Amino acid sequence: MQVDLGLNAVIVAVTEEVPRILTVPRSRKPESVEDALPFGPLEPEKDRTLDRGLRRWVREQTGLELGYVEQLYTFGDRLRDPWETRGGPRVVSVAYLALVREVSVRRDARWRDWYEFFPWEDWRSGRPEAIDRFVAPALAAWAASAPDAPTRQERRQRADIVFGLGGVGWDGERVLERYELLYEAYLVPEAWRDREETGGAMEERLPSPRQRPELLPGRPMALDHRRILATALGRLRGKLKYRPVVFELLPPTFTLLQLQRVVEALAGVRLHKQNFRRLVENAGLVEGTGRQDAQTGGRPAELFGFRREVLRERPAPGVGLPGVRRG
């Protein structure tokens, strides 16, 4: 069997407290266009490294020059591209996470709020309505439909753990587990689409439900790109605790409130203002510039910059999530 190697890019920016993902259109059928992550094949004769290949075709597709890039994961499940069922190659994609500041891109590329794809992940205004109104009832029905008591119990436990139900605490990093559970329960459009496009060949991975449930809110994506996006979101939330990646999304100088709002946008939670400021200052992550930001709309706030010396001083210089406020 032929195997094709491709590259995917999860390109993240935060603009006015909105975490944004760069998407491109992908035509599944002439009448159907889906959001996709920027993607392209590796060209061995042209691309000396995977990283350079990624940067080249992202530039060609979107006009965007990438800065910070890190390899995320390799996705190679059988039938992840339905063309494989019709004699096409097995497609293996190496996904990358890129952090940028939002800029204008080519007309066919588009920045989207990543919470359009995962509305249950944004807790900044309190517990998302989508969980109690849609997710919890749907998962309860899925658990109850299991053929035997042990499976019903196992399904209920998984739902409680990954979605923070039944008194279990919410873990913001379990983004992929939440999406995978909804996919398995046939509660997202991609599960039905994949089953239909592969002519039932997905049955070993997706046991068919007895009846079609009401699908949950959340914008679908082409192929397994929402799974890739969920992987990136969980990875980024985890890295906030031990790497100063958030500063890649900020201008050279910023106020501490701007820094806090970017962290909150990524983490999906509100933080205690004084605890957050105390942590970043005591940890040596930032240093004052002696200048003021007069555009805050009130009392001028001091401008800070990322203190790069912290990379030599501490093994894990992240901002953490101090004093999470549940609302």
N, C-alpha and C positions, 0 to 999 in steps of 0.2 A: 504494500500500500504506500502511495506517495504521501509525504508529510510536508506541508508548507509552513514556514516560519514567518510569523507576522509580529508587529509591534503595536501596542496600544498605549495611549497617553491619557492619564487622568490629570488634567491641567486645572489647578485650583487658584482662585483669587478671592479676596474678600473686599467688597465695595459697599460702603455705607451700611455696615453690619450685616450684609447678606453674603453668605458663602456661595461662590459661583463656580460653575463647571463649564468648560468650553466643550460644546457639542458640534457635530457636523451631521448633515442629513444622510441617511442611507435608504435607498429605495429597495424595499423588499419585493414589491410588486409595482407595476406601473401606477396603480391607484393608491399605493401605500408608502408613505415616507416616515421613517422612524428616526428618533434621536440616536446618535451613536457617538462614542468617544472617538477622537481622531485616531486613525489607524492606517497602517500601510505595511507592505511586505518588506522584508529585509532583502536588499540587493547586494549579494556577496561581492560582486565585482566593483561596486561603487562604495560600499560602506565598510570601512576598516573595522569599526566597532559597532555594537548594537546602539550604544548611546549616540554616536554620530548619525547613524541611520535614522533614529527617532527624531533628532533635531532637524535633519534635512527635510523629511517629509511633513513634519508639523509646520515648518516654515513654508513649504510648498502648498499645503492644504489651507492654512489659515493666515499666513503672513506673520506669524508670531515667532519671535526669537526666544527660545527657552533659556532660563538661567539655572536655578536649582533643580536638579533631576536626580531621582534615586530609583533603582529597580524595585518593583513592588512584589510581583509574583508571576509564575508561569501558569497559564491556563491551557489545558490540553485535553479536556474530557472528550470522549468519543461522542460524535454527533453534535458538538457545540455549534457547528455550522451545518445546517440541514442538507447542504449540497453533498455532503459525504454519503447520504443515503442513496444518492443518484450517481454514484461512481466518482464523485469528487474526492479531493485529497482530505486527509485529516489535518485540521488547522490548529497549530499550536501558536499561542500568542504570548509574548513576553510583555508584561504591562509595567509601565513606569508611572511614578508620581512626580509631578512638576508643580512648583509653587511660583507664582508670578504676581505682578500687579496688573489689574485689568487694563487692557488697552483695546483700541479699535482693531477688529479683525476683518477678514474678507467677508463679503456679503452672505455667503452660504454657510458660514460658521456663526455660532450663536452662544452667548453666555446665558446660562440658566441657573436659577437658585437650586442648590442641590437638595433642599427640603421639598421641592416639587416631586422628587423621586422617592423620598423617604419622609412623609409628613409626620410619622410617629417618632422621629428622632429629635425634634426641636422642642425642648422643655423650657425655653427662656421665658415663656409666659405662663409657666405652670405645666401640669400634665396635659399632653396633647389630646384634644377632643377625639382625634382619630382612634386612639387606643380604646377608650371606653365605649365609644359609639360604634366602631366597626371591628377593630382587631380582636378585642376580648370576646365578643359574642361569636364571631366567626371561628375563632380557635376553640371555643367551648363546644360548638356544634361539630367541628372536625374531630375533637377528642371523643365526643359521645358517639360518633359514627363508627368508631373502631370495632372490629369484629369480636373482641374478647376483652375481659376485664384488665389483664396485665397491659395490653396495648393502650387501653383507655387511660390507665394511670400514667403510663410512660408519656403519652402525649400531653396530658395535663401538666405533668411536672416540667416538661420541656418548655411549654408555653409560659408557665409561671416564671421559670428561671430566666429565659431570654427577654421577656417583655415586662418583667417586674410585676407580675400579677400575684394575687393571693398572699400579699404581705411580703413578697420577695423584693429586695432593693433593685433599683435600676442600675445597670452597668452600661455606661455609654459606649464602651468599646465593643460590645457584642453586635455590631451592626450587621456583619455578614451572617451570623447565626440567626438573627431575626429574619433577614431576607430569605435565607435558605429554608427556614421553617414555613414561611408563607408560600414559598414555591412548592414545597413538598405537599402542603395542604391544598394546593390548587387555588390559592386566593389571590394570585397575581396573574395578569394576562400572559406573561411569558410562558408560564407552565402549560397553558392550553395551546398557545401558539406553537411551542416546541413539539407538543404531542401531535398536533395536526400536521405540521410540516414534515415530520419524520414518519408519518403514516403508521403510528403506533410503535415504532421501533424504540421509543423511549420508555416502554413499559417497565423494563427492569429497574429504572431509576424513578419513575413516576407512576406508582400504582393508581389506577383510575378510580376516582370517587364514584359513588353511586349516582349522584346528581350534581349538576353544575351549581356551585355556590355563587353568591353575589361577590363580585370582585372588589377588592379594597381600593381606596383612593391611593393615588401615587402614579406618577408618570412612567410608563414602561419605556424600555430601550431596546435597541436592536440586539440580536444574538444574546450573548450572556453579559452584555456591557453593564447592566445594572448590578450584576454580581461583582464585576470588576470594580465598579464604583463603590459598592458596599465594602469591599476589601480595603480600598484606599481610605475611605472615611474612618473605618475602625483603626487602621494603621496610623493615620494622622492624629487621631484622638489619643492614642497611646503614646506617640512620640512627643506630644506636648509636655509630658511629665519628665522627660529625660534628655530632650534635645531642643535647642533654641530655634526650631524651624519656623516659629511664628514670625520671627523678624524678617524672613524672606518675603512676607506679605505686606510689610509696612514700608513707608518711605524712610529715608535716612534719619530724619528726625520726626518725633511723634510725642504726643502727650501720653501720660500713663492711662488716662481714660480711653484713648484710642487703642492702646495696646490691650487693655482689658476687654474692650468690645470685640476685637478680633479674636481673642481667645474664646470668648463666650460664643461667638458665631460658629466657630469650629466645634466646640465641645457641646453646644446645644443646651447650655445651662447658664444661669446667672451666678456671678461670684460676688462675695462680700468685698466691697470696695477697699476698705482699709486693710483687710487681711491680704488682699492681692498686692496692694502697693508695698506693704511691709515685706512680703516675700521677694518680689522682684528687686527691691532696693537692697535688702539684706543679703541676697544671694549674689549681688554684684553683677546682675544681668544688664543693667542700664547705668548710664552716667548722664548727669545734667549737662546741658550745653551753655547755661547761663542766659539763654534767650527765652522769650515768652511767645506763646501763640495767642495773638490778639483776635483770632477768628472763632473763639469758642462761644461767643454770644453772651458771655458774662465776665467774671473775673479772669484776666489772662492766666493761662496755665503754662507751667514750665515745659520746655521742649527737652526731650531726652534722646539719646542714641544708644544703639546696642553696643555693649562693652565687650569687644571680641577677646580681650585677655582672659575672660572667664573660661574660654575653651581650653586654656592651658592650666587653669587653676582647679577646675572641678571635672570629674569624670562624667557627670550626668547633669549638665546645666539646663534643665527644663524649667518651665514656668509653673508646672503643676496645676492643680485645680483647688486652691485653698478656699475654704468657707463657701462651698456650693450652697446656693439658695434655691430651695425647691419651689418657692412661690405658692 
